[in-house]
Amino acid sequence: MTINNKHMEFDEFAKKFIDTLSAGLRQMTEKAAANNESLVIGNIDGTSRLVPAKELLKTLPKK
């Protein structure tokens, strides 16, 4: 196995991981939105805020 093959395998794994994580986040947000709930979102600066799930859903990529 060459370095290029390992790099491709890692890229494929990373893509699957990100896709699965995104799908789970969307599913969780859809369920929260259906129940009129809010979710706690962490910001890059270390702070967090409460966001209505319906608003957050508008910012997520489509399925």
Sequence and secondary structure as in RCSB ss.txt:
>XXXX:A:sequence
MTINNKHMEFDEFAKKFIDTLSAGLRQMTEKAAANNESLVIGNIDGTSRLVPAKELLKTLPKK
>XXXX:A:secstr
  HHHHHHHHHHHHHHHHHHHHHHHHHHHHHHHHTT EEEEE TTS EEEEEHHHHHHHS   
